[in-house]
Amino acid sequence: MKKFFSVNDEFVNSRLDRWFRKNFCEVPQSLIEKNIRKGKIKVNNKKRKSSYKLNKNDRVIIHDLNFTENLNKKNIIKYKATKSELSSSSNMFIEDNENFVVINKPAGIAVQSGTKSIRNIIDILRHTKEFEGSSPYTVHRIDKETTGILIVAKNRKYAQLFTSLFRIRKIHKTYLGIVLGELEKNKGTLIDDLIYYEGNKKIKAEAITQFNVIDKNNNYTLLKLHPQTGRKHQLRKQLFVRGYPILGDSKYRISNNYQDKKNVLMLHAYKINFSISGIKYSYIAEPPLPFKHVLKEKYLKIY
């Protein structure tokens, strides 16, 4: 039995495999590729690669597919937000308009669901009144334990726009970080080749971060950090390799690194700036109370 789908404005320029997961079924990439090769997934009655970019009014034809036994259940589990999370969610919003929101993400919650963490911001947002009639789209991420500014798009058009702006480095982020030790220089640029692994493949990626010292004493430094690249754990790694680990970091730390009982990471996405169609946008996320408490405890001033 054949099923026919017409591509609407929301999915113009979307990859065929991504459209399939969003509109038909969430399955592993290998199964999509296999059924495309067999001709069971076609566009306008022609075979297309999974990377094919869809056009408006393209006709996707799906023939005799049954993935019931092959579904990876972990991939389709959605986190169900608690009543408490939904009632308090309004406190996160810094900006809410028809195309995107800006939130102040709390610590201890991932942006998206993963193998180690089902609870996530995206699944919570999709059930809030701010996303009634729309869906949340991830356009960038911050670490689970990092607090602060996160942009979430409300439609595919703005999701693609923000993704492009991040890729060409037209979105500028500022972080606040409290580190162990006193930096010698008050400003400068950190440049490193960070190593990552994809399976057994070793990948080297350049990481660039500008920094300014806001306040410091013999034991601790409060930094303003401006990442120019967006590598995984970039700020945490770059400071750690120089002997200035971020307080509360359980992964990148030295033996005498500060850790409180709750192991709160002292890294906060403080500010973000970007322009869309000539209009400038700038948002600031107030640091959480644990961050302010540590500043006071370590005799550091933010303002």
C-alpha positions as CSV (number, residue, x, y, z in Angstrom):
1,M,0.0,0.0,0.0
2,K,1.4,3.4,-1.0
3,K,1.2,6.6,1.0
4,F,1.5,10.0,-0.5
5,F,2.8,13.2,1.2
6,S,3.1,16.7,-0.1
7,V,5.9,18.9,1.2
8,N,4.8,22.1,2.7
9,D,6.6,25.4,3.4
10,E,7.9,24.2,6.7
11,F,10.1,21.5,5.2
12,V,11.4,23.3,2.1
13,N,15.2,22.6,1.9
14,S,14.9,19.9,4.6
15,R,16.8,16.6,3.9
16,L,14.7,13.7,2.9
17,D,15.8,11.5,5.8
18,R,15.0,14.3,8.3
19,W,11.6,14.8,6.8
20,F,11.0,11.1,7.0
21,R,11.8,11.0,10.8
22,K,9.7,14.0,11.5
23,N,6.6,13.1,9.4
24,F,6.5,9.3,9.2
25,C,8.6,7.3,11.6
26,E,11.7,7.7,13.9
27,V,14.0,4.9,12.8
28,P,17.8,4.3,12.5
29,Q,19.5,5.9,9.5
30,S,20.5,2.5,8.2
31,L,16.9,1.5,7.7
32,I,16.0,4.7,5.9
33,E,19.0,4.1,3.5
34,K,18.0,0.5,2.9
35,N,14.4,1.4,2.0
36,I,15.6,4.2,-0.3
37,R,17.8,1.8,-2.1
38,K,14.9,-0.6,-2.5
39,G,12.7,2.1,-4.0
40,K,10.3,2.1,-1.1
41,I,10.9,5.8,-0.4
42,K,10.7,8.0,-3.5
43,V,10.3,11.7,-4.3
44,N,8.1,12.5,-7.3
45,N,8.2,8.8,-8.2
46,K,12.0,9.0,-8.5
47,K,14.8,7.5,-6.3
48,R,16.6,10.2,-4.3
49,K,19.5,10.1,-1.8
50,S,18.7,10.6,1.8
51,S,20.5,13.9,1.6
52,Y,18.2,15.2,-1.1
53,K,16.8,18.7,-0.3
54,L,13.1,18.8,-0.6
55,N,11.2,21.5,-2.6
56,K,7.8,22.9,-2.0
57,N,5.0,20.6,-3.2
58,D,7.4,17.7,-3.8
59,R,5.5,14.4,-3.5
60,V,7.0,11.9,-1.2
61,I,5.9,8.3,-1.9
62,I,6.2,5.6,0.7
63,H,5.5,2.0,-0.3
64,D,4.8,-0.9,2.0
65,L,6.9,0.0,5.0
66,N,6.5,-1.6,8.4
67,F,9.2,-0.8,11.0
68,T,7.3,-2.1,14.0
69,E,9.9,-4.8,14.8
70,N,12.9,-2.6,14.0
71,L,12.1,0.5,16.1
72,N,14.8,1.5,18.5
73,K,12.6,2.4,21.5
74,K,15.3,4.6,23.0
75,N,15.1,6.9,20.1
76,I,11.4,7.5,20.4
77,I,10.9,7.9,24.1
78,K,9.8,11.4,25.0
79,Y,10.3,12.9,28.4
80,K,7.0,13.7,30.1
81,A,7.4,17.0,32.0
82,T,6.0,17.1,35.6
83,K,3.3,19.5,36.7
84,S,5.9,21.3,38.8
85,E,8.3,21.7,35.8
86,L,5.5,23.1,33.6
87,S,4.2,25.5,36.3
88,S,7.7,26.9,36.9
89,S,8.7,26.9,33.2
90,S,7.6,30.5,32.7
91,N,10.4,31.6,34.9
92,M,12.9,30.5,32.3
93,F,11.7,32.7,29.5
94,I,13.7,35.9,28.6
95,E,12.1,36.4,25.2
96,D,9.0,34.8,23.5
97,N,7.9,35.8,20.1
98,E,6.2,34.0,17.1
99,N,9.5,32.7,15.7
100,F,11.8,31.9,18.7
101,V,12.3,32.0,22.4
102,V,15.3,32.7,24.6
103,I,15.5,31.0,27.9
104,N,17.7,30.9,31.0
105,K,18.5,27.2,31.2
106,P,18.9,25.9,34.7
107,A,21.7,23.5,35.7
108,G,21.3,19.7,35.6
109,I,19.1,19.4,32.6
110,A,20.2,18.5,29.1
111,V,19.0,20.4,26.0
112,Q,18.0,17.2,24.2
113,S,17.3,13.6,25.3
114,G,20.3,11.3,25.2
115,T,21.3,7.8,26.3
116,K,22.4,9.1,29.7
117,S,19.7,11.6,30.3
118,I,16.0,11.4,29.2
119,R,14.9,14.6,31.0
120,N,15.5,17.5,28.7
121,I,14.5,21.1,27.9
122,I,13.1,20.5,24.5
123,D,10.5,17.9,25.7
124,I,9.5,20.2,28.5
125,L,9.1,23.2,26.2
126,R,6.8,21.4,23.8
127,H,4.1,21.2,26.5
128,T,4.4,24.8,27.6
129,K,1.8,27.5,26.7
130,E,4.6,29.4,24.9
131,F,4.8,26.6,22.4
132,E,1.1,26.0,21.9
133,G,0.5,25.6,18.2
134,S,4.2,25.2,17.4
135,S,7.2,22.9,18.0
136,P,10.6,23.5,19.6
137,Y,13.6,23.2,17.3
138,T,17.1,23.0,18.7
139,V,19.6,25.4,17.0
140,H,22.5,25.1,19.5
141,R,23.4,23.4,22.7
142,I,25.0,24.2,26.1
143,D,26.3,21.5,28.4
144,K,23.8,19.8,30.8
145,E,25.5,21.4,33.9
146,T,26.0,24.8,32.3
147,T,23.4,27.5,33.0
148,G,22.2,30.4,31.0
149,I,21.1,31.6,27.5
150,L,19.6,29.1,25.1
151,I,17.8,30.0,21.8
152,V,15.0,27.6,20.7
153,A,13.2,28.2,17.3
154,K,9.5,27.8,16.9
155,N,9.5,26.9,13.2
156,R,11.8,25.2,10.7
157,K,12.5,28.5,8.9
158,Y,14.0,30.2,11.9
159,A,15.7,26.9,13.0
160,Q,17.5,26.9,9.6
161,L,18.3,30.7,9.9
162,F,19.8,30.4,13.4
163,T,21.8,27.3,12.4
164,S,23.2,29.3,9.5
165,L,24.1,32.2,11.7
166,F,25.9,30.0,14.2
167,R,27.8,28.3,11.3
168,I,29.1,31.6,9.9
169,R,29.8,32.9,13.4
170,K,27.3,35.7,13.3
171,I,25.9,34.9,16.8
172,H,28.1,36.2,19.6
173,K,28.0,34.5,23.0
174,T,29.5,35.7,26.3
175,Y,30.0,33.3,29.2
176,L,30.9,34.0,32.9
177,G,33.2,31.4,34.5
178,I,34.8,31.1,38.0
179,V,38.1,29.3,37.8
180,L,40.6,28.0,40.3
181,G,43.8,30.1,40.4
182,E,44.8,33.6,39.5
183,L,45.4,34.4,35.8
184,E,48.5,36.4,35.1
185,K,47.1,38.3,32.1
186,N,43.9,40.3,32.3
187,K,42.9,39.6,28.7
188,G,44.0,37.5,25.8
189,T,43.0,34.8,23.4
190,L,43.1,31.0,24.0
191,I,44.0,29.0,20.9
192,D,44.1,25.2,21.0
193,D,43.8,22.1,18.8
194,L,41.3,20.0,20.8
195,I,41.1,16.2,20.2
196,Y,37.8,14.4,19.8
197,Y,36.9,10.9,18.8
198,E,34.1,9.6,16.5
199,G,34.2,5.9,17.2
200,N,37.9,5.0,16.5
201,K,38.5,8.1,14.4
202,K,40.6,10.8,15.9
203,I,39.6,14.4,15.1
204,K,41.6,17.5,15.7
205,A,39.6,20.8,15.9
206,E,40.8,24.3,16.4
207,A,39.3,26.1,19.4
208,I,39.5,29.9,19.9
209,T,38.3,31.8,22.9
210,Q,38.8,35.4,23.9
211,F,38.9,36.2,27.6
212,N,38.8,39.1,30.0
213,V,39.4,39.1,33.8
214,I,36.6,40.7,35.7
215,D,38.0,40.2,39.2
216,K,40.6,38.0,40.8
217,N,42.5,37.2,44.0
218,N,45.2,34.8,45.0
219,N,43.0,31.7,44.7
220,Y,40.2,32.4,42.2
221,T,39.4,34.4,39.0
222,L,36.1,35.5,37.5
223,L,36.3,35.5,33.7
224,K,34.3,36.8,30.9
225,L,34.7,34.3,28.0
226,H,33.9,34.9,24.3
227,P,34.1,31.7,22.3
228,Q,34.9,32.2,18.6
229,T,34.4,28.6,17.8
230,G,31.8,26.1,19.1
231,R,33.7,22.9,20.1
232,K,32.3,20.4,22.6
233,H,33.4,21.4,26.1
234,Q,35.6,24.1,24.6
235,L,35.8,26.5,27.5
236,R,36.1,23.8,30.1
237,K,38.9,22.0,28.2
238,Q,40.9,25.2,27.3
239,L,40.9,26.5,30.9
240,F,41.7,23.0,32.3
241,V,44.8,22.4,30.2
242,R,46.2,25.7,31.4
243,G,45.7,24.8,35.0
244,Y,42.7,26.9,35.7
245,P,39.7,24.4,35.9
246,I,36.2,25.8,36.2
247,L,34.9,25.4,39.8
248,G,32.5,22.5,40.2
249,D,33.6,20.7,37.0
250,S,33.6,17.0,37.8
251,K,35.1,16.0,34.4
252,Y,37.9,18.5,33.8
253,R,39.4,19.0,37.3
254,I,42.6,18.7,39.3
255,S,42.9,17.1,42.7
256,N,42.3,20.3,44.6
257,N,39.6,21.7,42.4
258,Y,36.8,23.4,44.2
259,Q,33.6,21.3,44.5
260,D,30.6,21.9,46.7
261,K,28.3,19.2,47.9
262,K,26.0,19.7,44.9
263,N,28.9,19.8,42.4
264,V,27.5,22.9,40.7
265,L,29.5,24.0,37.6
266,M,30.4,27.6,37.8
267,L,29.9,28.3,34.0
268,H,27.1,30.5,32.9
269,A,26.0,31.6,29.4
270,Y,25.5,35.2,30.2
271,K,24.8,37.2,27.0
272,I,24.0,36.6,23.3
273,N,24.0,39.1,20.4
274,F,22.9,38.7,16.8
275,S,21.2,40.5,13.9
276,I,18.3,39.4,11.7
277,S,17.3,41.5,8.6
278,G,19.1,44.5,10.0
279,I,17.5,44.3,13.4
280,K,19.9,43.8,16.3
281,Y,19.0,41.5,19.2
282,S,20.7,41.3,22.6
283,Y,19.8,39.2,25.6
284,I,21.2,38.8,29.1
285,A,20.5,35.9,31.5
286,E,21.0,36.7,35.2
287,P,23.4,34.2,36.8
288,P,21.7,31.7,39.2
289,L,21.8,32.0,43.0
290,P,24.5,29.3,43.4
291,F,26.8,31.2,41.1
292,K,26.2,34.4,43.0
293,H,26.8,32.6,46.3
294,V,30.2,31.4,45.2
295,L,31.1,34.9,44.0
296,K,30.4,36.2,47.5
297,E,32.1,33.3,49.2
298,K,35.3,33.8,47.1
299,Y,35.2,37.6,47.5
300,L,34.8,38.2,43.7
301,K,32.8,41.1,42.2
302,I,30.8,40.7,39.0
303,Y,29.8,44.4,38.6
